[in-house]
Amino acid sequence: MHHIGCFPWFGFPFFLFIAVLIITMIMRRRNRFCYRESFSTLELLEKRYINGEIDEVEFKKIRENLKR
């Protein structure tokens, strides 16, 4: 016996939509922690100076150019 107003074809697409929504939310949450921190240019310059990749003269010259 058929039920009037019952739409069995609506159940599967609705379930599929909810499943995709949940998977998308999980992936976004996971990817948020996978991205590296973004550093400003000045922070990167300071790290290069601290690591000894550039000397003090070059550091000051580049820093002055960045501040303009």
Order of alpha helices (4+ residues) and beta strands (2+ residues): alpha-alpha-alpha
